[in-house]
């Protein structure tokens, strides 16, 4: 029989951490949120600083958490970033655009944290360096964190918790190579010949911003038929197949046999999950960006419900998914929703992995919901006894992508989202 409340630790005060902390607090649990930075927001906090190792390969580098570039705007409309009881409204003095800039998203999250009294639950400036299961029978976890006292000294402390929710994990990462994580503004690339690896939203935004300043911009892509941007509209931009090799003299050879004498290569290739602090006796691992085993992307079967992850999924309407995941974790810990047996959860995980393999889905896309968004959200809603909203079925990452391809690279400013949503509500 479950207790009425538990002492629960949260790692990270980004969107996932704030949502889940609110739900656990509502359930009467004792909540502590550990946040390395001095403010909430997670990936939505902009930091002009970049890492000393531009590719992020040096494990001893000083980590800069933010991956935001200065001009970044949301690539989903603000209506899809609203929570069920807390809409992302346009406010006086704020960014009124439907696809707002990162400052507006951060302001929304800060308001959310204040309005629900979450700020007093957060231990700012506390970096978690170890989370370890110390008693498998009683499911006690020790969380070791540290705070900086001076430039060269730290103070560490250990605390015991009955459950841990991990709400972070995307690691920050003769010519120059950098990862887009370390890109901020285009001025440094004036008159340079630049190669962008990737053709997702980040690569497209950077090309558009950099093209007026750079001498040439070349985009290396894995799937040429997938185009968020038509480079033919730019006098100094070209698209190629992926890079075949790079020579010491600076020449870069693409798989289409074209050659470019490049100054800079920017890797717009996504991020990796990384949990160096988690000591789970090898139960939870990260293999080619698959965090597992993970029942429904949230619970490791043998450690559930005392260890959970919120926010692993990608290529989805992420705020929506994270809110439902947060509610699910809260109800499971409160005992109002039951999980299947450990054996049943493990079997479900293996079946999911087998289905992905049969479909030819690479392991690195295990947590992608591109084609399963509606199914997954509907399943979560059923666990919570929530009637799915009509918008959830109609407004998905896939339907937004269709709009992006229809309206082109300036979709954020052309597309009348309010009219689209009105049509959805008025349709049968």
RAKA-V445043 format. One line per field, one symbol per residue. ss: DSSP state (2 for helix, 1 for strand, 0 for the rest). phi: phi as a letter, one per 30 degrees, with the letter a starting at -180 (. if undefined). burial: # if it has 9 or more other ideal C-beta (glycine too) atoms within 8 Angstrom, else .. Layout:
ss=???
phi=???
burial=???
This chain:
ss=00000011111000222222222222000111111000000222000000000000000000000000000010000222201001000000000000001222222222222220002221110011111111100001111111110000011111111011110001000001111222000022200011111000222222222200000111111000000000222000111110111100001111000011100111100000100001100000111001110010001000000011100001000222222222222222220000000222222222222222220000222001000022222222222200000222220022222222222000222200222222222200
phi=.dddabcbcccjcdeddddddddddddidccbccbddcadkhddddbddbddcdcicddcdddcddcdcecdbecbdeddcdcecaddddceicddddcddddddddddddedddcideddccdiccdcabbdcbddchcccccbbbdcbebbbccacbcbcabccbbkdddd.ccbbceeccbbdedcdiccccccjbdddddddddddedcddbbcccbdbddcbdbcdddcdcbbcbddddabcddjdcccddidbbcccbccdccibcdabdddcchidcbcbhiccadbdhibcdedcdcdbbbbjddbhbddddddddddddedddddidbcdddedddddddddddddddddideedcecdcecbeddddddddddchcdeddeddccbeddddedddddidcedccdddedddddddddd
burial=.....####################.#.#.#####.#..#######....#..###....#..###.##...##.########....#.....#..##############.###...#..########.####.....#########...........###############...#######..#..#..#########.##########.##.######.....###.#..#..####.##......#####.....#.#.#####..###.#.#..#...#.#..#############.###########..###################..#.#.....##.###..#..#....#.#..#####..##.######.##...#..##..######..###.###.##..#.#..##..#....
